[in-house]
Amino acid sequence: MPSALSAALAPERLLEFQALGNVTLLHLTDPHGTLCPVYYREPDTVLGVGGEAGKPPYLTGEAFLRAYGLARRSAEAYAYTHVDFPALAAQYGKMGGYAHLATLVKRTRDERPGKTLLLDGGDTLQGSATALWSRGEDMLRAANQLGVDVFTPHWEFMYGIDRVKELFGDRENRGMFAGEFVAHNISDTKWGDPVFRPYAIKEVGGITVGVIGQAFPYVPVSHPRRFVPDLTFGIREAEVQKLVGELRDGKKVDLVVLLSHNGIAVDLKLAARVRGLDVVLGGHTHDALVEPILIGKTLVINSGAHGKFLSRLDLDVKDGQVVGYRYKLIPILSRFLPEDPDMARLISQSRGPHEPKLAETLAVSETLLFRRGNFNGPFDEIILDALRKRADAEVAFSPGFRWGVTILPGQAITLEDVYSHTAVTYPHTWVRELTGAEILRIMEDVADNLFNRDPYYRQGGDMVRVGGATYAIDIGKEMGRRISDVRVGGRPLSPARRYKATGWASLGEANGPPAWDVVADHLRSVKRVKLDPRPRVKIL
């Protein structure tokens, strides 16, 4: 199928869509608490392993533009790539925002009455100060106002299982969420009983749609275990296959959708091994797919992050078969899409009491600041500088989180921006001595999580950010052999030597001040940020 965006379009025309068939699936994922429009730069480096290299979603920049026939300096180039980002950001403005998103959702529902489902892939209730302070409630209210029909989770669990049940309910009870919360792959450890409903069944456009929920499979590994002390997660491929059969043969559904928070690589492998899935709507790895990836007869879609996009998939379903489809990853260019007044009012109510604190200017940046990419980004460098300065440490570590907004040259850095890079419920910093061997082991462990040849062993995220050190990496090598030529302060890493190290967001014990305080104090002291290029990583 040719790209729907094969030629440069005027920004307002990016919203156009020629309807098809009898059902419309709208999908958003990984908004990370961004109620308001933001700048969010797509990555310049996303490396695929082996046969993945050079194929979607492992395309960035100029290669991405060539692959999809997109014109440089177009609105599409701005939305989907990092190319010319500061100039295009000034031209096209911020993206996303729930009030603008709500306008598009309402337009689609008005156009396709009774034929539309809105599905949220999770990582919605985390990533901002107001989401953190309200323990997810501000985003949940926005999701209800938006009219989300079905939801599956990941970062939502950082508030703990009791809060998740309060907000979303469980298998037997409803919570504050107005839609249906589904997650087949979460069980209690005592009896193995499912905690949440495995799927939702919806009547849309004269057909029956079954939506299986696939929560992030590695919650107990990627976050402190205390948040989910008595739960097990997992990919559970065989159970997905069983549920597909139950929906098709027992419930007689016409269309089977997997609403997933696996990450794109896991979704692609799962789609190749499970029969009968029509659509996989995926999230977690923040990949913006301009076209679906077709695995057999299964359409695999990922819809980016931070509310920048709304995926629309129109399907023509007859006799239990998809006989046609049309897809568009729609950029939410907020300058060209008016606010929905009801959503704007809700957002104002949520943010109003906090606005003075959020708006505090800490510094002004002369450098483009961003995080997303396989290796250190400039905002990571600010966090690392702040950590090292406070602890007087030789080495600093910061998690390879993929969320966090972008700051343009000349833009003020506010306290809200700092929270957009640090808003977790385990933000505390740590300082301790690590041997060179321990430092290398930390780096190798994270590299294996990111570049393991088997997608089922990847947990998403990017490479741990390292301050005070440089290194080389060969992603094609095996565990324990990818990292080489590590240097601390310009000198080769000594395995036996002890180095003073610091970091934050540890899964273990940490009792230092929260990262947002450390970073905010650092920015207040420097007042202006100008970062020279720091070539931390040599890719072999």
DRENZA-732950 format. One line per 10 residues: number of its first residue (from 1); their letters; for each residue z, x, y of C-alpha. Coordinates in steps of 0.25 Angstrom, whole numbers. Layout:
N
NUM> A> Z:X:Y ~ ...
***
This chain:
540
1> MPSALSAALA> 0:0:0 ~ -4:6:14 ~ 7:9:23 ~ 11:-3:32 ~ 13:7:44 ~ 0:15:42 ~ -3:15:57 ~ 5:17:69 ~ 10:4:74 ~ 16:-1:87
11> PERLLEFQAL> 32:-1:85 ~ 32:-16:86 ~ 21:-17:75 ~ 30:-10:65 ~ 37:-23:63 ~ 25:-30:59 ~ 24:-35:44 ~ 14:-43:37 ~ 21:-52:27 ~ 18:-52:13
21> GNVTLLHLTD> 23:-60:1 ~ 35:-69:-2 ~ 47:-59:1 ~ 51:-49:12 ~ 62:-39:9 ~ 68:-33:21 ~ 76:-20:19 ~ 85:-11:27 ~ 94:0:22 ~ 103:11:27
31> PHGTLCPVYY> 105:6:41 ~ 119:14:42 ~ 126:5:52 ~ 115:6:63 ~ 116:-7:70 ~ 108:-2:82 ~ 95:5:83 ~ 95:20:81 ~ 87:32:80 ~ 85:37:66
41> REPDTVLGVG> 76:49:63 ~ 70:49:49 ~ 71:62:41 ~ 62:74:42 ~ 66:79:28 ~ 67:71:16 ~ 64:79:3 ~ 60:74:-10 ~ 63:81:-23 ~ 51:84:-32
51> GEAGKPPYLT> 41:73:-33 ~ 48:66:-22 ~ 43:76:-11 ~ 32:71:-2 ~ 34:56:-6 ~ 41:45:1 ~ 52:45:4 ~ 52:60:5 ~ 42:60:17 ~ 46:63:31
61> GEAFLRAYGL> 40:65:45 ~ 25:69:45 ~ 23:67:30 ~ 29:53:31 ~ 19:49:43 ~ 8:55:34 ~ 12:47:22 ~ 12:34:29 ~ 1:36:39 ~ 10:34:51
71> ARRSAEAYAY> 7:39:65 ~ 15:50:71 ~ 23:45:83 ~ 22:31:79 ~ 33:21:78 ~ 32:23:63 ~ 33:38:63 ~ 46:36:72 ~ 52:26:62 ~ 49:33:49
81> THVDFPALAA> 49:48:52 ~ 56:59:60 ~ 43:64:67 ~ 44:64:82 ~ 57:57:81 ~ 63:59:95 ~ 50:55:102 ~ 48:43:94 ~ 62:39:95 ~ 61:39:110
91> QYGKMGGYAH> 48:31:109 ~ 52:20:98 ~ 67:20:100 ~ 78:17:90 ~ 76:10:77 ~ 84:0:69 ~ 96:-9:74 ~ 100:-21:67 ~ 97:-30:79 ~ 82:-26:78
101> LATLVKRTRD> 82:-26:63 ~ 87:-40:63 ~ 75:-44:72 ~ 66:-39:62 ~ 73:-46:50 ~ 73:-59:57 ~ 58:-58:60 ~ 55:-55:46 ~ 64:-67:41 ~ 57:-76:50
111> ERPGKTLLLD> 44:-72:46 ~ 48:-73:31 ~ 58:-84:30 ~ 64:-85:16 ~ 56:-72:11 ~ 65:-61:17 ~ 76:-53:11 ~ 84:-42:19 ~ 90:-31:11 ~ 100:-20:15
121> GGDTLQGSAT> 101:-7:7 ~ 114:-3:12 ~ 120:9:20 ~ 121:-2:31 ~ 136:-2:34 ~ 138:13:37 ~ 133:22:47 ~ 138:18:61 ~ 151:18:68 ~ 152:3:69
131> ALWSRGEDML> 149:1:54 ~ 160:11:51 ~ 170:5:60 ~ 167:-9:55 ~ 166:-4:41 ~ 152:-10:40 ~ 154:-23:46 ~ 145:-22:58 ~ 133:-18:49 ~ 137:-29:39
141> RAANQLGVDV> 137:-40:50 ~ 123:-34:54 ~ 118:-35:40 ~ 122:-50:40 ~ 116:-53:53 ~ 103:-46:48 ~ 103:-55:36 ~ 104:-44:25 ~ 102:-52:12 ~ 105:-41:2
151> FTPHWEFMYG> 113:-28:3 ~ 116:-15:-5 ~ 126:-4:-1 ~ 129:11:0 ~ 137:16:12 ~ 143:2:13 ~ 153:8:3 ~ 159:18:13 ~ 168:7:17 ~ 173:5:3
161> IDRVKELFGD> 171:-5:-8 ~ 181:-15:-2 ~ 174:-15:12 ~ 160:-17:5 ~ 165:-29:-3 ~ 171:-34:10 ~ 158:-33:17 ~ 148:-36:5 ~ 156:-43:-5 ~ 155:-40:-20
171> RENRGMFAGE> 150:-47:-33 ~ 159:-59:-31 ~ 161:-60:-16 ~ 154:-60:-3 ~ 157:-51:9 ~ 153:-51:23 ~ 139:-48:20 ~ 130:-60:20 ~ 120:-55:11 ~ 120:-50:-4
181> FVAHNISDTK> 126:-37:-7 ~ 121:-31:-20 ~ 124:-18:-28 ~ 122:-18:-43 ~ 126:-4:-45 ~ 141:-5:-41 ~ 152:-7:-51 ~ 167:-6:-52 ~ 171:6:-61 ~ 182:-2:-69
191> WGDPVFRPYA> 173:-13:-75 ~ 159:-9:-71 ~ 158:-23:-64 ~ 147:-24:-53 ~ 154:-25:-39 ~ 142:-31:-32 ~ 131:-41:-35 ~ 119:-33:-41 ~ 108:-41:-35 ~ 105:-53:-25
201> IKEVGGITVG> 94:-63:-28 ~ 87:-69:-17 ~ 76:-80:-15 ~ 66:-75:-5 ~ 52:-81:-3 ~ 52:-89:-15 ~ 55:-78:-25 ~ 68:-72:-30 ~ 72:-58:-26 ~ 83:-50:-34
211> VIGQAFPYVP> 89:-39:-25 ~ 97:-28:-33 ~ 107:-20:-25 ~ 108:-5:-28 ~ 119:1:-20 ~ 120:16:-17 ~ 122:22:-31 ~ 131:34:-27 ~ 142:28:-18 ~ 154:34:-25
221> VSHPRRFVPD> 147:48:-24 ~ 142:47:-10 ~ 154:42:-4 ~ 169:43:-6 ~ 173:36:-19 ~ 185:29:-13 ~ 175:19:-6 ~ 171:14:-20 ~ 182:19:-29 ~ 179:9:-41
231> LTFGIREAEV> 164:7:-41 ~ 152:14:-48 ~ 138:14:-42 ~ 125:20:-48 ~ 110:18:-48 ~ 111:10:-61 ~ 96:9:-64 ~ 98:2:-77 ~ 106:-9:-70 ~ 95:-11:-60
241> QKLVGELRDG> 85:-13:-71 ~ 95:-23:-77 ~ 96:-31:-64 ~ 81:-31:-62 ~ 80:-37:-76 ~ 91:-47:-73 ~ 85:-51:-59 ~ 70:-53:-65 ~ 73:-59:-79 ~ 87:-66:-76
251> KKVDLVVLLS> 86:-70:-61 ~ 71:-71:-61 ~ 69:-64:-48 ~ 55:-61:-43 ~ 58:-48:-35 ~ 69:-37:-38 ~ 73:-28:-27 ~ 83:-17:-28 ~ 91:-15:-15 ~ 95:-1:-16
261> HNGIAVDLKL> 103:10:-9 ~ 99:21:-19 ~ 91:30:-10 ~ 76:31:-12 ~ 75:41:-23 ~ 84:33:-32 ~ 76:20:-28 ~ 63:26:-33 ~ 69:31:-46 ~ 75:18:-49
271> AARVRGLDVV> 63:10:-45 ~ 55:19:-55 ~ 65:16:-67 ~ 69:1:-65 ~ 59:-9:-68 ~ 57:-22:-60 ~ 62:-18:-46 ~ 52:-24:-36 ~ 58:-17:-24 ~ 68:-7:-21
281> LGGHTHDALV> 74:-7:-7 ~ 81:6:-5 ~ 90:14:4 ~ 100:25:6 ~ 91:37:8 ~ 85:31:21 ~ 71:32:17 ~ 61:24:26 ~ 50:20:16 ~ 37:16:24
291> EPILIGKTLV> 31:11:11 ~ 38:7:-2 ~ 38:17:-14 ~ 32:10:-26 ~ 38:13:-39 ~ 31:6:-50 ~ 31:-8:-44 ~ 44:-6:-36 ~ 44:-5:-21 ~ 54:5:-16
301> INSGAHGKFL> 58:4:-1 ~ 68:11:7 ~ 70:7:22 ~ 76:19:30 ~ 89:18:37 ~ 97:15:50 ~ 90:2:52 ~ 77:8:56 ~ 69:0:46 ~ 68:-13:39
311> SRLDLDVKDG> 59:-13:27 ~ 51:-26:24 ~ 45:-28:11 ~ 36:-40:9 ~ 34:-44:-6 ~ 24:-54:-13 ~ 31:-58:-25 ~ 25:-67:-36 ~ 29:-70:-50 ~ 40:-59:-49
321> QVVGYRYKLI> 31:-48:-45 ~ 28:-41:-32 ~ 13:-43:-29 ~ 13:-37:-15 ~ 22:-31:-5 ~ 21:-26:10 ~ 32:-17:16 ~ 36:-11:29 ~ 47:-2:33 ~ 49:-8:47
331> PILSRFLPED> 55:1:58 ~ 65:-6:67 ~ 61:0:80 ~ 71:-7:89 ~ 64:-5:102 ~ 53:-14:96 ~ 61:-24:89 ~ 71:-33:97 ~ 85:-35:93 ~ 90:-48:86
341> PDMARLISQS> 100:-54:95 ~ 110:-58:85 ~ 110:-45:78 ~ 111:-38:91 ~ 123:-46:95 ~ 130:-43:82 ~ 128:-28:84 ~ 133:-29:98 ~ 146:-35:93 ~ 148:-25:82
351> RGPHEPKLAE> 145:-13:91 ~ 151:-18:104 ~ 166:-14:102 ~ 161:0:98 ~ 150:3:108 ~ 158:12:118 ~ 163:21:107 ~ 149:22:100 ~ 142:25:113 ~ 151:37:116
361> TLAVSETLLF> 141:49:119 ~ 145:61:112 ~ 134:71:115 ~ 119:71:119 ~ 109:77:109 ~ 97:85:113 ~ 93:86:98 ~ 87:75:89 ~ 99:72:80 ~ 97:65:66
371> RRGNFNGPFD> 103:66:52 ~ 93:61:42 ~ 85:71:33 ~ 88:79:20 ~ 95:90:28 ~ 103:92:41 ~ 100:84:53 ~ 104:87:67 ~ 115:76:68 ~ 120:82:55
381> EIILDALRKR> 121:96:62 ~ 130:89:73 ~ 139:84:62 ~ 140:98:56 ~ 142:105:69 ~ 153:96:72 ~ 160:98:58 ~ 158:113:59 ~ 164:114:73 ~ 176:105:70
391> ADAEVAFSPG> 180:112:57 ~ 175:126:61 ~ 167:126:48 ~ 156:135:43 ~ 149:124:35 ~ 149:109:37 ~ 144:97:28 ~ 139:83:32 ~ 133:73:23 ~ 118:71:22
401> FRWGVTILPG> 120:56:27 ~ 106:50:30 ~ 112:40:41 ~ 114:44:55 ~ 106:40:68 ~ 97:50:76 ~ 100:55:90 ~ 88:58:99 ~ 87:70:109 ~ 94:66:122
411> QAITLEDVYS> 102:55:115 ~ 117:54:116 ~ 125:55:103 ~ 135:44:103 ~ 148:42:94 ~ 140:31:87 ~ 129:42:83 ~ 140:50:77 ~ 145:39:69 ~ 131:36:64
421> HTAVTYPHTW> 131:49:57 ~ 146:49:52 ~ 150:34:50 ~ 156:35:36 ~ 170:31:31 ~ 173:45:26 ~ 169:53:39 ~ 180:64:38 ~ 177:78:40 ~ 182:90:31
431> VRELTGAEIL> 184:105:32 ~ 187:114:20 ~ 182:127:14 ~ 170:127:4 ~ 165:138:-4 ~ 150:142:-2 ~ 148:137:-17 ~ 155:123:-13 ~ 145:122:-1 ~ 133:125:-9
441> RIMEDVADNL> 138:115:-20 ~ 139:104:-9 ~ 125:107:-4 ~ 119:107:-18 ~ 126:94:-22 ~ 120:87:-10 ~ 107:93:-12 ~ 106:88:-26 ~ 110:74:-22 ~ 98:74:-12
451> FNRDPYYRQG> 88:81:-20 ~ 91:78:-35 ~ 78:76:-43 ~ 84:63:-49 ~ 85:53:-38 ~ 97:46:-45 ~ 105:58:-42 ~ 103:57:-27 ~ 113:50:-18 ~ 105:50:-5
461> GDMVRVGGAT> 108:57:8 ~ 103:70:13 ~ 108:85:11 ~ 122:88:16 ~ 122:93:30 ~ 127:107:31 ~ 132:114:44 ~ 134:129:46 ~ 124:132:34 ~ 110:133:30
471> YAIDIGKEMG> 103:132:16 ~ 91:131:8 ~ 87:120:-1 ~ 77:118:-13 ~ 78:103:-16 ~ 69:105:-29 ~ 80:113:-36 ~ 91:108:-45 ~ 105:105:-41 ~ 113:118:-37
481> RRISDVRVGG> 100:125:-33 ~ 95:118:-21 ~ 103:125:-10 ~ 101:140:-7 ~ 103:150:5 ~ 115:143:10 ~ 120:150:23 ~ 133:147:31 ~ 133:152:45 ~ 120:160:41
491> RPLSPARRYK> 127:167:29 ~ 124:164:15 ~ 134:155:8 ~ 144:162:-1 ~ 148:154:-13 ~ 162:159:-13 ~ 165:159:2 ~ 173:148:8 ~ 167:141:20 ~ 174:132:30
501> ATGWASLGEA> 166:118:28 ~ 167:105:34 ~ 161:91:32 ~ 163:76:33 ~ 161:63:25 ~ 166:70:12 ~ 168:62:0 ~ 181:70:-2 ~ 193:72:6 ~ 191:74:21
511> NGPPAWDVVA> 201:73:32 ~ 195:78:45 ~ 190:70:57 ~ 179:60:54 ~ 165:66:57 ~ 162:57:68 ~ 173:62:76 ~ 170:77:73 ~ 155:74:77 ~ 158:66:89
521> DHLRSVKRVK> 168:77:94 ~ 158:88:92 ~ 147:80:100 ~ 157:77:111 ~ 159:92:112 ~ 145:97:112 ~ 139:85:121 ~ 125:89:119 ~ 118:92:105 ~ 107:101:104
531> LDPRPRVKIL> 104:106:90 ~ 95:118:87 ~ 87:117:74 ~ 96:121:62 ~ 88:124:50 ~ 99:122:40 ~ 91:119:27 ~ 79:127:21 ~ 71:118:11 ~ 65:126:0
***
